[in-house]
Amino acid sequence: MDRARKRELRALNEKAWDGDKDLINVSSSLDSSLKKNTAFIKRLRTAISAATLSTFLQEIRVLSLHKYLSEIISACYEGLCRLKSPGEIEAAVEIVSALHQRFGPTEFTEYLTWLLGKGMATPDKSILKSLPAEVREKEEKERITRQRALLRVITELWLVGVLRTLDDASKPDDATKGATGKSVELKTRSSSKSGGSADPFPLEVLKDLLGYDREHANLPLLVIFVKAFSWDILGIRSITPEGRKPGEDDGPLLATSTGAIPTDEEAKDSSIEDQPFTPPELAEKFKEILKKYFDDVANHIVRDQKSIHLQARRNAEAYVKSGEVFEDRQANYEKQVKAQDRLVANAQVIADAIGAEMPSLKDSNDPLAASNNSIGLVKTGDYLRSMADGAGIWEDEDERRFYENLVDLKGKVPAILLEDGKKKKSESEEQTAKKSDSAENPEATKAPEPIDDQSMAIANKTIGAQVDAILARLPDLINKDVIDQTAIDFCFLNSKASRNRLVKALTEVPKGRSDLLPSWARLVATLGRYMPDVPKGLVDYLDAEFRSLQRRKEKDFLGQVRLSNIRYLAELTKFGVVPEHVVFHCLKVSLDDFSRMNIEILCNLIENCGRYLLRNPETAPRMASFLETLQRKKSVQHIGQPERMLIDNAVYHVDPPERPAIEQKERTPMELFIRKLIYGDMTKRNYSKILKQIRRLHWEEAEVVSILEKVFSKPGKVKYGNIHLLGILLSALYRHHPHFVVKVIDNVLESICFGLEQNDFRFSQRRVAEVKYLGELYNY
């Protein structure tokens, strides 16, 4: 409904409140037949829509309807509760306005106001608490669904002047049966306002809905209200494509100040049509309610976020302790996360409307990072190796040598044996260049073919057995030297037929022998320098196999084949054999179809060659962009927890988060000496010598005593079999330094008590050592 029509209806409805008659053209001879009046009431209850609007308006003019006014009021309320779409709501506003203009406030509108107030009242909490949980949840869902439409209908009726305040409501005697409760509270609350002027109907409804909503169940209702009436009531421009520009907040007069000057009537009409329906002081009242409610919602969001972080920490600890997270606990956690997402999304709408800031949901004290330092997706050693200056792309020096230091066949094999592979390309080009000539003289090309076939057959007879022997050695390629020797041996048997047989054998990976893939990839890379058709044939086969497997997505039994295929491509990529566009095509195809199968393929490919692609200068920008896209898609798309863990493991393995280097604790020479004596050198044979050395230390220096106290108070750092020796040393020192021994025993007892109170599984071994140490001290 356009704004001009709303203002026209508002003017007519206000005249009806003032007592004016003949606002609607009623027929001089009204039809009072039972059938037509009953049909009108039935349609009013169930069939309000834009298509039936003209029929309703015509019947309001020609039917009597007076005898059935109580039924019309009840049917009108029930019909308003069933509305859903904006078109139905606009039609309902036209129909109610027509009934209001014909029958007036005293006969129609005041009773309808009472029913609408009753429908928007919040249920009694004591009654809700007495219901079972399932029934209570069902009742709340039905109430939210009903009030979602009613709130918008009530506000639209107030904007067009049909409804004013709750003071105008009158309880109908026979329109409803057993209507009690919250509507009376709404009316008395509004009538008790100071100053004598009651608040508007929608404002009173919002006060009742939001005033006692501690669980924020009515937040979806407020979101619908804000989205629908942000400009008409709150005076805030909605951000929509067809909405007004942000610079037009001060009205259209600002927009016309620099352009052509319109006439006084045009400027006045345009400014009236574009202005909100509510005055600024009334809009501020609405905003004040929204701000108070939003502050409460913000506290609720922060409180729930902390609870979610705590639950995530508990789940992580349970997973470490038992190896799994119970289904009910995981389901509860996922339910909390979904509820939090809905709450944040709804709160964002309110924040945009009132110009408030959303609370920060970043937890500076992340429990998973702060308390579980030893539990991570990336091992500390792997992380340190990846950040070291030596290997770079590779995890360690041995891996770098395996993938980069390939044997140069030219120095091991006569050059003439390597020329056949290089000549292949030139020969193929010559053959394609001579195709036109051969087409003109086909007889000339047929003569040499039997000779070539015969020579190839003779060659295969002589070297076939040797090629078979080399191919039989492929499953035994387990170290670098054997691989290089096999490549050298194959060069002595080099021919096109031998290369084709090798490529075919390399495509047939034995089942369950994924450990062969790096070795075979090294063999291909070694031969590929002088025999380019070997890596090309293998890569073409694997690429075609990948595409074929993608077309057969429903075949679950091919899972092992898919993983072997992608692992093979990854190993070849690390040798620089696979072209860049092939590997990124595999990544893109897997990312586009983000199914569980493709997520496993994607993670396997990233884990095996992602570090190489990310740290190689030629592919680093493209790989970094791909990882960002993967993270965004993971956060947007709904996937299971196992898939999320797979993606996180793969990404963190390739690009671990930045963290400061581990600083080595600086120790004094005296401390290093004492720690070496007790932690490193002490045995059953030399503990007496160590005791003498400890007694010779400068016990008059407080620093030496402090170091000894720390060392003797931490039996967990001593080998478990040497704890009794530490007890022997302490018992021998008791004769000469009793106060020192008392302090050590006190420290051990305090550490045991603190560990029991904290009950952290990471310190269990330390407590066992301390208790054994205490028992040894009792023995000695």
HELIX and SHEET records of a PDB file:
HELIX    1   1 ARG A    3  TRP A   17  1                                  15    
HELIX    2   2 LEU A   34  THR A   46  1                                  13    
HELIX    3   3 LEU A   53  VAL A   62  1                                  10    
HELIX    4   4 LEU A   69  CYS A   81  1                                  13    
HELIX    5   5 PRO A   86  GLY A  104  1                                  19    
HELIX    6   6 PRO A  105  THR A  109  3                                   5    
HELIX    7   7 GLU A  110  MET A  120  1                                  11    
HELIX    8   8 LYS A  125  SER A  130  1                                   6    
HELIX    9   9 ALA A  133  LEU A  159  1                                  27    
HELIX   10  10 LEU A  166  ASP A  168  5                                   3    
HELIX   11  11 LYS A  182  SER A  191  1                                  10    
HELIX   12  12 PHE A  201  GLY A  211  1                                  11    
HELIX   13  13 LEU A  219  PHE A  229  1                                  11    
HELIX   14  14 PRO A  246  GLU A  248  5                                   3    
HELIX   15  15 PRO A  252  ALA A  255  1                                   4    
HELIX   16  16 ASP A  264  ASP A  274  1                                  11    
HELIX   17  17 PRO A  280  SER A  322  1                                  43    
HELIX   18  18 GLU A  327  ILE A  354  1                                  28    
HELIX   19  19 PRO A  367  ALA A  370  1                                   4    
HELIX   20  20 THR A  380  MET A  387  1                                   8    
HELIX   21  21 GLU A  397  GLU A  404  1                                   8    
HELIX   22  22 LEU A  409  GLY A  411  5                                   3    
HELIX   23  23 ALA A  415  ALA A  433  1                                  19    
HELIX   24  24 LYS A  435  GLU A  440  1                                   6    
HELIX   25  25 PRO A  442  LYS A  446  1                                   5    
HELIX   26  26 GLU A  449  ALA A  472  1                                  24    
HELIX   27  27 LEU A  474  ASP A  476  5                                   3    
HELIX   28  28 LYS A  480  CYS A  491  1                                  12    
HELIX   29  29 LYS A  496  THR A  507  1                                  12    
HELIX   30  30 SER A  514  LEU A  516  5                                   3    
HELIX   31  31 LEU A  517  GLY A  528  1                                  12    
HELIX   32  32 ASP A  533  ARG A  551  1                                  19    
HELIX   33  33 ASP A  556  LEU A  558  5                                   3    
HELIX   34  34 GLY A  559  LYS A  574  1                                  16    
HELIX   35  35 GLU A  580  ASP A  592  1                                  13    
HELIX   36  36 ARG A  596  ARG A  615  1                                  20    
HELIX   37  37 ALA A  620  VAL A  636  1                                  17    
HELIX   38  38 GLN A  641  VAL A  654  1                                  14    
HELIX   39  39 PRO A  669  ARG A  675  1                                   7    
HELIX   40  40 LYS A  676  ASP A  681  3                                   6    
HELIX   41  41 TYR A  687  ARG A  695  1                                   9    
HELIX   42  42 ALA A  702  PHE A  712  1                                  11    
HELIX   43  43 PRO A  715  LYS A  717  5                                   3    
HELIX   44  44 TYR A  720  ASN A  722  5                                   3    
HELIX   45  45 ILE A  723  LEU A  733  1                                  11    
HELIX   46  46 PRO A  738  GLN A  758  1                                  21    
HELIX   47  47 PHE A  761  PHE A  763  5                                   3    
HELIX   48  48 SER A  764  ASN A  779  1                                  16    
END                                                                             
